Amino acid sequence: MIIGVPKEIKSYENRVGLVPAGVEVLKQHGHTIIVETTAGNGSGFSDETYIKAGAEIGKNAAEIYERAEMIVKVKEPILPEYELIREGQILFTYFHFAADRDLTEAMVESESICIAYETVQRADGSLPLLIPMSEVAGRMAAHEGSKYLERAMGGRGILLGGVPGTPPANVLVLGGGIVGTNAAKIAAGLGARVSILDTNLYRLRYLDDVMPKNVVTRMSNPATVREIAYEADLIIGGILIPGAKAPKLITREMLKNMKEGAVMVDVAIDQGGCFETSKATTHENPTYTIDGVLHYCVANMPGAVPLTSTLALTNATFPYALELANKGYKKAISDNKELRLGLNIIEGTITYKAVADAFDLPSEDSYKFIP
């Protein structure tokens, strides 16, 4: 199979979909790999490193998309890439379709095969290709929140952990999954008072066992969210419903009762955000303020730390990419139920119901296309 790795063009996105070590293994299996020139520079991988591993270097994205049977990348295609995608071409990347109707319709129109990292799912319900970036984003959320609490950045001017004789910051973490756990771990490690909310009592019991004593677990419901949000200096949103839009847990009305200069970090922004006032921002312009509350809603947070993020991501994605390349997508998805759940769109048809439901569009079961 011919596998293409284009350069990411989303704002401040420095990750790359395949590292040289992966190229070497794919080459050993008889595949041809074309990497767009400078695609790996932001993650510390030069064109020369890819060439030594056995890759060809393509001069631009048009060449990559024209030649490749499968595209392996990190972020969803954006407008300049839409016209490059071919009928029957496999795209293996993050899509987050439920948050973007234009992208969904463009991929349906392209009649490509869209396999989304974020909905590949194991039998235990875990999301193996979302976990590594959720770990990064959760840890970053505490760091970014701490930074924007500084007065010069527009925040309240409170140190997350305080110092002797002064109170620490109050941190509310919405969601006890991978993002929330990592965010709470870092915030607690810096000395903050952390409340972590979830609707799963069994998860809360686990978190209560493993978290330090400055982390309090609470059952999530609207009353509890309001109670804690009004006292919070920092709120981190880490809600996830696989493939679907995130629920809005912090409403516009609630902002009026929150502290002036409080910070909200919405890690769920890729799925539409879990704050009613969230809108996607970039690393270049990461924040905005509504009713005195500072919002940080960068949609590709891990892109700011590409050395860590690329390695963490490709450690997880590569075995699936190799299986797709070795077997072709039909046999790979037929053999591997985890990959089947990653199939969101196939040749003009939506096959992931939560994506179709987000826009009231029709969907078909993937079994209709792949026995």
C-alpha positions as CSV (number, residue, x, y, z in Angstrom):
1,M,0.0,0.0,0.0
2,I,1.1,3.6,-0.6
3,I,0.8,5.5,2.7
4,G,1.0,9.3,2.7
5,V,1.9,11.5,5.7
6,P,1.0,15.2,5.0
7,K,2.3,18.1,7.0
8,E,-0.3,19.4,9.5
9,I,-1.5,22.9,8.6
10,K,-3.8,23.7,11.5
11,S,-2.7,26.7,13.5
12,Y,0.4,25.9,15.6
13,E,0.0,22.2,15.0
14,N,3.5,20.6,15.1
15,R,2.7,17.0,15.5
16,V,3.1,14.4,12.7
17,G,1.1,11.3,12.0
18,L,4.0,8.8,11.6
19,V,7.5,8.8,13.0
20,P,10.6,7.4,11.3
21,A,10.6,4.2,13.4
22,G,7.1,3.5,12.0
23,V,8.3,4.2,8.5
24,E,11.0,1.6,8.9
25,V,8.5,-1.1,10.0
26,L,6.0,-0.3,7.3
27,K,8.8,-0.5,4.7
28,Q,9.8,-3.9,6.1
29,H,6.2,-5.0,5.3
30,G,6.6,-4.0,1.7
31,H,4.7,-0.6,1.8
32,T,5.7,2.7,0.2
33,I,5.6,5.7,2.5
34,I,5.6,9.3,1.2
35,V,6.2,12.1,3.8
36,E,5.6,15.7,2.9
37,T,8.7,17.7,3.2
38,T,9.3,19.3,6.7
39,A,6.2,17.4,8.0
40,G,8.2,16.1,11.0
41,N,10.3,19.2,11.7
42,G,8.0,20.4,14.5
43,S,8.4,17.1,16.3
44,G,12.1,16.9,15.8
45,F,12.2,14.6,12.8
46,S,14.0,15.9,9.7
47,D,13.4,14.8,6.1
48,E,16.8,13.1,6.3
49,T,15.7,11.0,9.2
50,Y,12.6,9.8,7.2
51,I,14.8,9.1,4.1
52,K,17.1,6.9,6.2
53,A,14.1,5.0,7.5
54,G,13.0,4.3,3.9
55,A,10.5,7.0,3.1
56,E,10.2,9.1,0.0
57,I,9.8,12.9,0.5
58,G,6.9,14.6,-1.3
59,K,7.2,18.2,-2.3
60,N,3.7,19.3,-1.2
61,A,0.3,18.1,0.1
62,A,-1.1,17.8,-3.4
63,E,1.5,15.2,-4.2
64,I,0.8,13.2,-1.0
65,Y,-2.9,13.1,-1.5
66,E,-2.6,12.3,-5.2
67,R,-0.4,9.3,-4.7
68,A,-1.4,7.8,-1.4
69,E,-4.0,5.1,-0.9
70,M,-4.1,5.8,2.8
71,I,-3.4,9.1,4.6
72,V,-2.1,9.0,8.2
73,K,-2.2,12.3,10.0
74,V,-3.1,13.9,13.3
75,K,-5.8,16.5,13.0
76,E,-8.9,16.6,10.9
77,P,-8.6,17.9,7.3
78,I,-9.3,21.6,7.0
79,L,-10.8,23.6,4.1
80,P,-7.6,23.7,1.9
81,E,-7.3,19.9,2.1
82,Y,-10.9,19.0,1.2
83,E,-10.5,19.2,-2.5
84,L,-7.3,17.0,-2.3
85,I,-9.1,14.0,-0.8
86,R,-10.1,11.3,-3.3
87,E,-12.9,8.8,-3.6
88,G,-12.0,5.5,-2.0
89,Q,-9.0,7.0,-0.2
90,I,-8.5,5.9,3.5
91,L,-8.1,8.7,6.0
92,F,-6.8,7.6,9.4
93,T,-6.8,10.6,11.8
94,Y,-8.7,12.5,14.5
95,F,-12.0,13.9,13.0
96,H,-14.4,14.9,15.8
97,F,-17.1,15.0,13.2
98,A,-20.0,15.8,15.7
99,A,-18.5,19.2,16.3
100,D,-18.2,20.2,12.6
101,R,-21.0,19.9,10.1
102,D,-19.0,21.4,7.3
103,L,-16.2,18.8,7.7
104,T,-18.8,16.0,7.9
105,E,-20.5,17.0,4.7
106,A,-17.2,17.5,2.9
107,M,-16.0,14.0,3.8
108,V,-19.4,12.5,2.8
109,E,-19.1,14.3,-0.5
110,S,-15.5,13.1,-1.0
111,E,-16.7,9.5,-0.8
112,S,-13.5,8.7,1.1
113,I,-13.2,6.2,4.0
114,C,-12.9,8.0,7.3
115,I,-11.6,6.1,10.3
116,A,-11.5,8.3,13.3
117,Y,-8.9,7.9,16.1
118,E,-11.4,9.1,18.7
119,T,-14.0,6.4,18.2
120,V,-11.7,3.3,17.9
121,Q,-12.9,1.5,21.0
122,R,-11.8,-1.6,22.9
123,A,-14.2,-4.2,24.4
124,D,-13.9,-2.6,27.9
125,G,-15.1,0.7,26.5
126,S,-11.7,2.5,26.6
127,L,-10.6,4.7,23.7
128,P,-7.0,3.6,23.0
129,L,-6.2,6.3,20.4
130,L,-7.8,9.1,22.5
131,I,-6.1,8.2,25.8
132,P,-2.6,9.4,25.1
133,M,-3.7,12.9,23.9
134,S,-6.2,13.0,26.7
135,E,-3.4,12.4,29.1
136,V,-1.4,15.2,27.5
137,A,-4.3,17.6,27.4
138,G,-5.4,16.9,30.9
139,R,-2.0,17.6,32.3
140,M,-1.7,20.7,30.1
141,A,-5.1,22.0,31.3
142,A,-3.8,22.4,34.8
143,H,-0.7,24.1,33.6
144,E,-2.5,26.4,31.2
145,G,-5.2,27.2,33.8
146,S,-2.5,28.0,36.4
147,K,-0.8,30.4,33.9
148,Y,-4.0,32.2,33.0
149,L,-4.9,32.7,36.6
150,E,-2.0,35.2,36.7
151,R,-3.2,38.8,36.8
152,A,-1.1,39.8,33.8
153,M,-2.9,37.1,31.7
154,G,-6.3,38.3,32.7
155,G,-6.9,36.0,35.7
156,R,-7.6,36.5,39.4
157,G,-4.0,36.7,40.3
158,I,-4.0,33.6,42.5
159,L,-1.2,31.0,42.7
160,L,-2.7,27.5,42.3
161,G,-1.1,26.1,45.4
162,G,-0.8,29.3,47.4
163,V,2.0,29.6,50.0
164,P,2.0,29.2,53.8
165,G,-0.5,31.6,55.3
166,T,-2.5,32.0,52.1
167,P,-5.3,29.9,50.6
168,P,-4.7,27.7,47.6
169,A,-6.9,28.0,44.5
170,N,-10.2,26.1,44.2
171,V,-10.2,23.9,41.1
172,L,-13.3,22.2,39.7
173,V,-12.7,19.3,37.3
174,L,-15.7,18.1,35.3
175,G,-15.3,14.5,34.4
176,G,-13.4,11.7,36.0
177,G,-12.0,10.1,32.9
178,I,-8.5,10.3,31.4
179,V,-8.6,14.1,31.0
180,G,-10.1,14.8,34.4
181,T,-7.8,12.3,36.2
182,N,-4.7,13.8,34.8
183,A,-5.8,17.4,35.3
184,A,-6.7,16.7,38.9
185,K,-3.4,14.9,39.5
186,I,-1.4,17.9,38.3
187,A,-3.6,20.5,40.0
188,A,-3.4,18.6,43.3
189,G,0.3,18.1,43.0
190,L,0.7,21.9,42.8
191,G,-1.2,22.2,46.0
192,A,-4.7,23.3,44.8
193,R,-8.0,22.2,46.5
194,V,-9.6,20.1,43.8
195,S,-13.1,18.8,43.4
196,I,-13.6,16.2,40.7
197,L,-17.2,15.4,39.5
198,D,-18.5,12.4,37.6
199,T,-21.8,10.6,37.2
200,N,-20.2,7.1,37.7
201,L,-20.1,6.2,41.4
202,Y,-17.7,3.4,40.8
203,R,-15.3,5.7,39.1
204,L,-15.6,8.2,42.0
205,R,-14.8,5.4,44.4
206,Y,-11.6,4.5,42.4
207,L,-10.5,8.2,42.3
208,D,-11.2,8.6,46.0
209,D,-8.8,5.7,46.6
210,V,-5.9,6.9,44.3
211,M,-6.0,10.6,44.6
212,P,-4.3,12.6,47.4
213,K,-6.3,14.1,50.2
214,N,-6.6,17.5,48.7
215,V,-8.9,16.0,46.0
216,V,-12.6,15.6,46.8
217,T,-14.9,13.5,44.7
218,R,-18.5,14.5,44.2
219,M,-21.4,13.1,42.2
220,S,-22.1,15.3,39.3
221,N,-25.6,16.9,38.9
222,P,-26.7,20.5,38.1
223,A,-26.9,21.6,41.7
224,T,-23.5,20.4,42.6
225,V,-21.9,21.9,39.5
226,R,-23.4,25.3,40.3
227,E,-22.4,25.1,44.0
228,I,-18.7,24.3,43.2
229,A,-18.4,26.4,40.1
230,Y,-19.4,29.6,42.0
231,E,-16.4,29.1,44.4
232,A,-14.0,27.9,41.7
233,D,-10.9,29.8,40.6
234,L,-10.3,27.3,37.8
235,I,-12.7,25.0,36.0
236,I,-11.4,22.3,33.7
237,G,-13.9,20.6,31.4
238,G,-13.0,17.0,30.5
239,I,-16.4,15.5,29.5
240,L,-16.5,12.9,26.7
241,I,-19.3,11.0,25.0
242,P,-17.5,9.0,22.3
243,G,-18.2,10.5,18.8
244,A,-21.0,12.8,20.1
245,K,-21.3,16.4,21.2
246,A,-20.3,17.1,24.7
247,P,-23.1,18.2,27.1
248,K,-23.1,21.9,28.3
249,L,-22.5,21.7,32.0
250,I,-21.6,25.4,32.6
251,T,-24.3,27.7,31.3
252,R,-24.0,31.4,30.3
253,E,-26.2,32.3,33.2
254,M,-23.8,30.7,35.7
255,L,-21.0,33.0,34.6
256,K,-22.7,35.9,36.3
257,N,-22.3,34.2,39.7
258,M,-18.7,33.1,39.2
259,K,-15.6,34.9,40.5
260,E,-14.2,37.8,38.5
261,G,-11.1,36.5,36.8
262,A,-11.9,32.9,37.1
263,V,-10.5,30.7,34.3
264,M,-12.3,27.9,32.4
265,V,-10.3,25.4,30.3
266,D,-12.5,23.4,27.9
267,V,-10.6,20.3,26.9
268,A,-13.9,19.0,25.4
269,I,-13.8,21.7,22.7
270,D,-13.0,19.2,20.0
271,Q,-16.5,17.7,20.6
272,G,-18.2,21.1,20.8
273,G,-17.2,22.0,24.3
274,C,-18.9,21.5,27.7
275,F,-19.3,25.2,28.5
276,E,-22.2,26.9,26.8
277,T,-20.0,29.9,26.0
278,S,-17.2,27.9,24.5
279,K,-15.9,28.6,21.0
280,A,-12.7,27.1,19.6
281,T,-9.6,29.1,19.9
282,T,-6.0,28.7,18.7
283,H,-2.5,28.7,20.3
284,E,-2.0,32.0,18.7
285,N,-5.1,33.6,20.3
286,P,-6.0,31.1,23.0
287,T,-8.4,33.1,25.3
288,Y,-11.3,35.4,25.5
289,T,-13.4,36.8,28.3
290,I,-17.2,36.7,28.9
291,D,-18.8,38.2,32.0
292,G,-15.4,38.5,33.6
293,V,-14.6,34.8,33.2
294,L,-11.6,33.9,31.1
295,H,-12.1,31.1,28.6
296,Y,-9.3,28.9,27.2
297,C,-10.6,26.7,24.4
298,V,-7.7,25.6,22.2
299,A,-8.8,22.7,20.0
300,N,-5.4,21.1,19.6
301,M,-3.7,21.6,23.0
302,P,-1.2,18.7,22.6
303,G,0.1,20.4,19.5
304,A,2.0,22.8,21.8
305,V,4.2,20.0,23.1
306,P,4.8,18.0,19.9
307,L,7.9,16.1,21.0
308,T,5.9,14.4,23.8
309,S,2.6,14.3,21.9
310,T,3.8,12.8,18.6
311,L,5.6,9.9,20.4
312,A,2.6,9.3,22.7
313,L,0.1,9.3,19.8
314,T,2.1,7.2,17.4
315,N,2.8,4.6,20.1
316,A,-0.9,4.0,20.1
317,T,-1.9,4.5,16.5
318,F,0.8,2.6,14.7
319,P,-0.4,-1.0,15.3
320,Y,-3.7,0.0,13.8
321,A,-2.1,1.8,10.9
322,L,0.0,-1.3,10.2
323,E,-3.0,-3.6,10.3
324,L,-4.9,-1.3,7.8
325,A,-1.9,-1.2,5.5
326,N,-1.2,-5.0,5.7
327,K,-4.8,-6.2,5.3
328,G,-6.6,-3.3,3.5
329,Y,-9.4,-1.5,5.3
330,K,-12.2,-4.0,4.5
331,K,-10.4,-7.0,6.0
332,A,-8.8,-5.0,8.8
333,I,-12.2,-3.6,9.9
334,S,-13.9,-7.0,9.5
335,D,-11.2,-8.7,11.6
336,N,-10.8,-6.0,14.2
337,K,-14.0,-4.8,16.0
338,E,-12.0,-1.9,17.6
339,L,-11.2,-0.5,14.1
340,R,-14.8,-1.1,12.9
341,L,-16.0,1.3,15.6
342,G,-13.5,3.8,14.2
343,L,-15.3,3.8,10.9
344,N,-17.3,7.0,10.7
345,I,-17.9,7.6,7.0
346,I,-17.5,5.2,4.1
347,E,-17.9,6.2,0.4
348,G,-20.5,8.9,1.1
349,T,-22.4,7.2,3.9
350,I,-22.2,8.0,7.7
351,T,-21.7,4.8,9.6
352,Y,-21.3,6.3,13.2
353,K,-24.8,7.0,14.5
354,A,-23.7,9.7,17.0
355,V,-22.2,11.8,14.1
356,A,-25.4,11.5,12.1
357,D,-27.6,12.3,15.1
358,A,-25.6,15.5,15.7
359,F,-26.8,16.9,12.4
360,D,-30.1,15.0,11.8
361,L,-28.5,13.1,8.9
362,P,-29.1,9.5,7.9
363,S,-26.7,6.7,8.8
364,E,-26.2,3.1,7.9
365,D,-24.6,0.3,9.9
366,S,-21.1,-0.5,8.8
367,Y,-22.1,-4.2,8.4
368,K,-24.0,-3.2,5.3
369,F,-20.6,-2.3,3.7
370,I,-18.2,-4.6,5.5
371,P,-19.6,-8.1,6.4
